[in-house]
Amino acid sequence: MNEFLDQFFTFYHVSVLLFALAGLVLLGKWLFARKEGHEKHKSLSFERMNNRFEKDMHHLEKELRKHPDFSKEVIKLLKKNHKSAQKQEKLIQQQRSDDLSLKVRTQLDEGISSEEILKQHSNKIYVLEFVGNLMASRMEYLREEISFLIQVATPSDEIVVCLSSPGGAVPQYGLASSQLARLRHAGLRLTVCVDVVAASGGYMMAAVADKIVAAPFAFIGSIGVVAGIPNFHKVLKKHDIDYYLFTAGEYKRTVTPLSEVTESGKQKFQESLTDIHTAFKSHIQEYRPQVNIEEIATGEYWLASQAKSMGLVDEIMTSDDYLMSKLKDYEVIRIETLENHNWLEKVMERGVSAWGLLWSRHHPLNTIQDSISWPQ
């Protein structure tokens, strides 16, 4: 019993200490932010995907040489063939380079500007990622990444957005969709890849793309609008509690949680949803005129393999396969927004993580969660 109490109070004291320290740090950050106008500095991170497995492949080759399954003669033949293939690939690359040099020289002689030539011959694919939640909170990162790409990308480049979202709030997803539309307006090619779900607001974003690529079992569609509000007016009335709502304007508030819901209020609320749905359908029709809008704007969602026949998707393929198919002919560059934390924030993050691990070991049931997310 004493041993149990010692362990409990030790864990308790550590928890209190960490929470108190976290509170002090947050208070200090708040005071510092007020004094200095301090904001977290964001920066872009770049990863060239063409050679991301190169080191692993070399390591694998070394390990295979240590434990060969073939005879020395077979290994010798394989090495010779590999060298020959590499030599042939270099010759092909050199020929492409010579052809490109000749073409650029001709264009310069014709008076075409260097800037225009660069736009014609760039061969990069920039990869962004957007994982959406109810309020599309990653939209701020997406906005910065798109603003950067509009400055550096050329019309011959391609922007690939790996998107996953079940939808959410109308204004936030409308703005996120408008951010993607900026790429189209800038004359840049946009491809959206969907591996899991692009439904409701998620599909509102995806529809802007020149091409939508989706994995076979990804959820696609849910082109509709939904709103639900609990109403406690009868409960208040039962307990003789009055609720007063003051407004100026006939429809400033139509359906609220505490006031009585009138037929005119319900009708106006439904009209507002219908107007949003109409705008949603117009948005889809603008970017994907080939679809039968009345057939697909019912609020239903489909597997991508079904959605393709309805014009909601262009290709059935995972984002991995799509990007791998581009590695030979393009420079594929992944862009990610990072927030730079100071040393104190890093220490606190590690401390909280360590506390969470310790807590889960003492209370394993607290770490078990079951949740199912369906398209909205």
C-alpha positions as CSV (number, residue, x, y, z in Angstrom):
1,M,0.0,0.0,0.0
2,N,2.8,2.4,1.0
3,E,4.6,1.6,-2.3
4,F,1.5,2.4,-4.3
5,L,1.0,5.8,-2.5
6,D,4.7,6.7,-3.1
7,Q,4.3,6.0,-6.8
8,F,1.0,7.9,-7.0
9,F,2.2,11.0,-5.2
10,T,5.4,11.0,-7.2
11,F,3.4,10.9,-10.4
12,Y,1.0,13.5,-9.0
13,H,3.7,15.9,-8.0
14,V,5.5,15.6,-11.4
15,S,2.2,16.3,-13.2
16,V,1.4,19.4,-11.0
17,L,5.0,20.7,-11.6
18,L,4.7,20.3,-15.4
19,F,1.3,21.9,-15.6
20,A,2.5,24.8,-13.4
21,L,5.6,25.2,-15.5
22,A,3.5,25.1,-18.7
23,G,1.2,27.8,-17.3
24,L,4.1,30.1,-16.4
25,V,5.6,29.6,-19.9
26,L,2.2,30.5,-21.5
27,L,1.9,33.5,-19.3
28,G,5.4,34.6,-20.1
29,K,4.8,34.2,-23.9
30,W,1.6,36.2,-23.6
31,L,3.4,39.1,-21.8
32,F,6.3,39.0,-24.2
33,A,3.9,39.0,-27.2
34,R,2.1,42.0,-25.8
35,K,5.4,43.8,-25.2
36,E,7.2,43.1,-28.4
37,G,4.3,42.3,-30.8
38,H,6.0,38.9,-31.2
39,E,4.6,36.4,-33.7
40,K,5.8,32.9,-34.6
41,H,8.0,32.9,-37.6
42,K,7.0,30.6,-40.4
43,S,9.4,29.2,-43.0
44,L,9.1,27.0,-46.0
45,S,10.8,23.6,-46.1
46,F,11.8,21.9,-49.4
47,E,12.4,18.2,-50.1
48,R,13.6,16.9,-53.4
49,M,11.7,13.7,-53.8
50,N,13.6,12.3,-56.9
51,N,16.4,10.9,-54.8
52,R,14.7,10.2,-51.5
53,F,15.3,6.5,-51.7
54,E,18.8,6.8,-53.2
55,K,20.7,6.3,-49.9
56,D,18.5,3.4,-48.9
57,M,19.1,1.7,-52.3
58,H,22.8,2.1,-51.9
59,H,22.6,0.6,-48.4
60,L,20.5,-2.3,-49.7
61,E,23.0,-3.0,-52.5
62,K,25.9,-3.1,-49.9
63,E,24.0,-5.5,-47.7
64,L,23.2,-7.8,-50.7
65,R,26.8,-7.8,-51.7
66,K,27.7,-9.0,-48.1
67,H,25.3,-11.9,-48.4
68,P,25.0,-12.8,-52.1
69,D,22.5,-15.4,-53.3
70,F,24.2,-15.6,-56.7
71,S,27.5,-16.9,-57.7
72,K,30.5,-14.5,-58.3
73,E,30.1,-14.9,-62.0
74,V,26.4,-13.9,-62.0
75,I,27.2,-10.9,-59.8
76,K,29.9,-9.9,-62.1
77,L,27.5,-10.0,-65.1
78,L,24.9,-8.0,-63.2
79,K,27.4,-5.3,-62.3
80,K,28.5,-5.1,-65.9
81,N,25.0,-4.8,-67.1
82,H,24.3,-2.1,-64.5
83,K,27.3,-0.1,-65.6
84,S,26.2,-0.4,-69.2
85,A,22.7,0.8,-68.3
86,Q,24.1,3.8,-66.4
87,K,26.3,4.7,-69.3
88,Q,23.3,4.5,-71.7
89,E,21.2,6.7,-69.4
90,K,24.0,9.3,-69.3
91,L,24.1,9.3,-73.1
92,I,20.4,9.9,-73.3
93,Q,20.6,12.7,-70.7
94,Q,23.4,14.3,-72.7
95,Q,21.5,14.1,-75.9
96,R,18.5,15.8,-74.2
97,S,20.7,18.5,-72.9
98,D,22.3,19.1,-76.4
99,D,18.8,19.2,-78.0
100,L,17.6,21.7,-75.4
101,S,20.7,23.9,-75.8
102,L,20.1,24.0,-79.5
103,K,16.5,24.9,-79.1
104,V,17.2,27.7,-76.5
105,R,20.0,29.1,-78.8
106,T,17.5,29.2,-81.7
107,Q,14.9,31.0,-79.5
108,L,17.4,33.5,-78.3
109,D,18.3,34.3,-82.0
110,E,14.6,34.8,-82.7
111,G,14.5,37.5,-80.1
112,I,12.6,35.6,-77.4
113,S,13.4,36.8,-73.9
114,S,15.3,34.7,-71.4
115,E,12.3,35.0,-69.0
116,E,9.9,33.6,-71.6
117,I,12.3,30.8,-72.4
118,L,12.6,29.8,-68.8
119,K,8.8,29.7,-68.5
120,Q,8.6,27.3,-71.5
121,H,11.3,24.9,-70.4
122,S,10.9,24.5,-66.6
123,N,10.0,21.0,-65.6
124,K,9.2,21.0,-61.9
125,I,6.4,19.6,-59.9
126,Y,5.7,21.3,-56.6
127,V,3.8,19.1,-54.1
128,L,1.7,20.6,-51.3
129,E,-0.3,18.9,-48.6
130,F,-3.7,19.9,-47.2
131,V,-5.3,17.9,-44.4
132,G,-8.6,19.6,-43.6
133,N,-10.6,19.8,-40.4
134,L,-13.9,21.5,-39.5
135,M,-12.5,25.0,-39.7
136,A,-9.9,24.3,-42.5
137,S,-7.2,25.5,-40.1
138,R,-4.3,24.6,-42.5
139,M,-5.6,27.1,-45.0
140,E,-3.2,29.7,-43.6
141,Y,-0.3,27.5,-44.5
142,L,-1.8,26.8,-47.9
143,R,-2.2,30.5,-48.5
144,E,1.5,31.2,-47.9
145,E,2.7,28.3,-50.0
146,I,0.5,29.3,-52.9
147,S,1.7,33.0,-52.7
148,F,5.3,31.7,-52.9
149,L,4.5,29.4,-55.9
150,I,2.8,32.1,-57.8
151,Q,6.1,34.0,-57.7
152,V,8.5,31.1,-58.6
153,A,6.5,28.6,-60.7
154,T,6.1,28.8,-64.5
155,P,3.3,27.7,-66.8
156,S,5.2,24.5,-67.7
157,D,5.4,23.5,-64.1
158,E,2.7,21.5,-62.3
159,I,1.3,22.1,-58.8
160,V,0.1,18.9,-57.0
161,V,-2.0,19.2,-53.9
162,C,-2.4,16.0,-51.9
163,L,-5.8,16.8,-50.3
164,S,-7.8,15.0,-47.6
165,S,-10.9,16.6,-46.1
166,P,-14.4,15.6,-45.1
167,G,-15.5,19.3,-45.3
168,G,-16.6,21.8,-42.7
169,A,-17.5,25.4,-42.3
170,V,-18.7,27.2,-45.5
171,P,-16.7,30.4,-45.3
172,Q,-13.4,28.7,-44.4
173,Y,-13.6,26.1,-47.2
174,G,-14.8,28.7,-49.6
175,L,-11.7,30.7,-48.9
176,A,-9.5,27.6,-49.1
177,S,-11.0,26.8,-52.5
178,S,-10.3,30.4,-53.6
179,Q,-6.7,30.0,-52.7
180,L,-6.4,27.1,-55.1
181,A,-8.2,29.1,-57.7
182,R,-5.4,31.7,-57.5
183,L,-3.1,29.1,-59.1
184,R,-5.4,28.6,-62.0
185,H,-5.8,32.4,-62.4
186,A,-2.0,32.7,-62.5
187,G,-1.8,30.3,-65.4
188,L,-0.4,27.4,-63.5
189,R,-1.4,23.7,-63.9
190,L,-3.1,22.3,-60.8
191,T,-3.6,18.6,-60.0
192,V,-5.4,17.5,-56.8
193,C,-4.7,14.0,-55.5
194,V,-7.2,12.4,-53.1
195,D,-6.2,9.2,-51.2
196,V,-8.8,9.2,-48.5
197,V,-11.6,11.7,-48.8
198,A,-12.6,14.9,-50.6
199,A,-16.2,15.5,-49.6
200,S,-18.4,18.6,-49.2
201,G,-15.9,21.5,-48.7
202,G,-13.1,19.1,-49.5
203,Y,-14.5,18.5,-52.9
204,M,-15.3,22.2,-53.3
205,M,-11.5,22.6,-53.1
206,A,-10.7,19.7,-55.4
207,A,-13.1,20.8,-58.1
208,V,-10.9,23.8,-58.9
209,A,-8.1,21.6,-60.2
210,D,-7.3,21.0,-63.9
211,K,-7.2,17.3,-63.0
212,I,-8.4,15.2,-60.0
213,V,-6.6,11.9,-59.2
214,A,-8.1,9.7,-56.6
215,A,-7.4,6.3,-55.0
216,P,-10.1,3.7,-55.8
217,F,-11.7,3.7,-52.3
218,A,-11.5,7.4,-51.6
219,F,-14.8,9.1,-50.7
220,I,-15.8,11.7,-53.2
221,G,-18.7,14.1,-53.5
222,S,-21.2,15.1,-50.7
223,I,-22.1,18.2,-52.6
224,G,-24.7,19.5,-50.2
225,V,-25.1,21.8,-47.1
226,V,-26.1,20.7,-43.6
227,A,-26.8,22.5,-40.4
228,G,-28.2,21.3,-37.1
229,I,-29.1,23.4,-34.0
230,P,-30.5,22.0,-30.8
231,N,-33.4,24.0,-29.3
232,F,-34.1,24.2,-25.5
233,H,-37.0,26.6,-25.6
234,K,-39.5,24.0,-24.3
235,V,-37.2,23.1,-21.4
236,L,-36.9,26.8,-20.4
237,K,-40.7,27.2,-20.7
238,K,-41.3,24.1,-18.5
239,H,-39.2,25.6,-15.8
240,D,-40.6,29.1,-16.2
241,I,-37.4,30.6,-17.4
242,D,-37.6,33.6,-19.8
243,Y,-35.1,34.1,-22.5
244,Y,-35.0,37.5,-24.2
245,L,-33.3,38.0,-27.6
246,F,-33.1,41.5,-29.0
247,T,-32.4,42.1,-32.7
248,A,-32.7,44.8,-35.3
249,G,-33.7,43.4,-38.6
250,E,-36.5,40.9,-39.3
251,Y,-34.1,38.0,-40.0
252,K,-31.1,38.9,-37.9
253,R,-31.7,35.7,-36.0
254,T,-34.0,32.9,-37.4
255,V,-33.2,29.7,-35.5
256,T,-31.4,29.8,-32.2
257,P,-30.8,27.3,-29.4
258,L,-32.9,29.1,-26.7
259,S,-35.6,31.2,-28.4
260,E,-38.9,29.8,-29.8
261,V,-38.6,28.7,-33.4
262,T,-41.2,30.1,-35.7
263,E,-42.4,28.8,-39.1
264,S,-41.1,31.9,-40.8
265,G,-37.7,31.5,-39.0
266,K,-37.4,27.9,-40.2
267,Q,-38.4,28.9,-43.7
268,K,-35.8,31.6,-43.8
269,F,-33.1,29.4,-42.4
270,Q,-33.8,26.7,-45.0
271,E,-33.7,29.4,-47.8
272,S,-30.2,30.4,-46.6
273,L,-29.0,26.8,-46.8
274,T,-30.6,26.5,-50.3
275,D,-28.8,29.7,-51.4
276,I,-25.5,28.2,-50.2
277,H,-26.2,25.0,-52.0
278,T,-27.0,26.9,-55.2
279,A,-23.7,28.7,-55.0
280,F,-21.9,25.4,-54.3
281,K,-23.5,23.9,-57.4
282,S,-22.5,26.9,-59.5
283,H,-18.9,26.6,-58.3
284,I,-18.8,22.9,-59.3
285,Q,-20.4,23.6,-62.7
286,E,-17.9,26.4,-63.4
287,Y,-14.8,24.2,-63.0
288,R,-16.3,20.8,-64.1
289,P,-18.9,21.7,-66.8
290,Q,-19.0,18.0,-68.0
291,V,-20.9,16.8,-64.9
292,N,-24.6,16.4,-64.6
293,I,-25.0,18.9,-61.7
294,E,-28.5,17.8,-60.6
295,E,-27.4,14.2,-60.5
296,I,-24.3,14.7,-58.4
297,A,-25.4,17.6,-56.1
298,T,-27.7,15.5,-53.9
299,G,-25.4,15.4,-50.9
300,E,-24.4,11.8,-51.6
301,Y,-20.8,10.6,-51.7
302,W,-19.3,7.8,-53.8
303,L,-16.1,5.8,-54.0
304,A,-13.7,7.3,-56.5
305,S,-14.1,4.3,-58.8
306,Q,-17.8,5.1,-59.1
307,A,-17.2,8.9,-59.1
308,K,-15.0,8.7,-62.2
309,S,-17.9,7.6,-64.4
310,M,-19.9,10.6,-63.2
311,G,-17.1,13.1,-64.1
312,L,-16.1,13.9,-60.5
313,V,-12.7,12.3,-60.9
314,D,-10.3,12.1,-63.9
315,E,-7.9,9.3,-63.0
316,I,-8.0,6.4,-60.5
317,M,-4.5,6.2,-58.9
318,T,-2.9,6.8,-55.5
319,S,-0.9,10.0,-55.0
320,D,2.2,7.9,-54.5
321,D,1.8,6.2,-58.0
322,Y,1.0,9.6,-59.6
323,L,4.2,11.2,-58.2
324,M,6.4,8.2,-58.9
325,S,5.3,8.3,-62.5
326,K,6.7,11.8,-62.7
327,L,10.1,11.3,-61.1
328,K,11.9,10.4,-64.4
329,D,10.9,13.5,-66.3
330,Y,10.4,16.1,-63.6
331,E,12.1,17.6,-60.6
332,V,9.5,16.8,-57.9
333,I,9.8,19.1,-54.9
334,R,7.7,18.8,-51.7
335,I,6.9,22.1,-49.9
336,E,5.9,22.3,-46.3
337,T,5.4,25.2,-43.9
338,L,7.2,25.0,-40.6
339,E,6.8,27.1,-37.5
340,N,10.1,28.0,-35.8
341,H,9.8,27.5,-32.0
342,N,12.2,29.0,-29.5
343,W,14.2,26.7,-27.1
344,L,11.8,27.1,-24.3
345,E,8.8,26.0,-26.4
346,K,10.7,23.0,-27.6
347,V,11.6,22.0,-24.0
348,M,8.0,22.4,-22.9
349,E,6.7,20.4,-25.9
350,R,9.1,17.6,-25.0
351,G,8.1,17.8,-21.4
352,V,4.4,17.6,-22.2
353,S,5.1,14.6,-24.5
354,A,7.0,12.8,-21.8
355,W,4.2,13.5,-19.3
356,G,1.7,12.1,-21.8
357,L,3.7,9.0,-22.3
358,L,4.0,8.5,-18.5
359,W,0.3,9.1,-18.1
360,S,-0.6,6.5,-20.7
361,R,1.6,3.9,-19.0
362,H,-0.2,4.5,-15.7
363,H,-3.7,4.9,-17.3
364,P,-3.6,2.9,-20.5
365,L,-7.4,3.1,-21.0
366,N,-7.2,6.8,-21.3
367,T,-5.3,6.5,-24.6
368,I,-7.9,4.3,-26.3
369,Q,-10.1,6.2,-28.7
370,D,-12.5,4.9,-31.3
371,S,-13.9,7.5,-33.8
372,I,-15.4,7.3,-37.2
373,S,-15.4,10.3,-39.5
374,W,-17.9,10.4,-42.3
375,P,-18.2,13.0,-45.1
376,Q,-20.3,15.9,-44.1
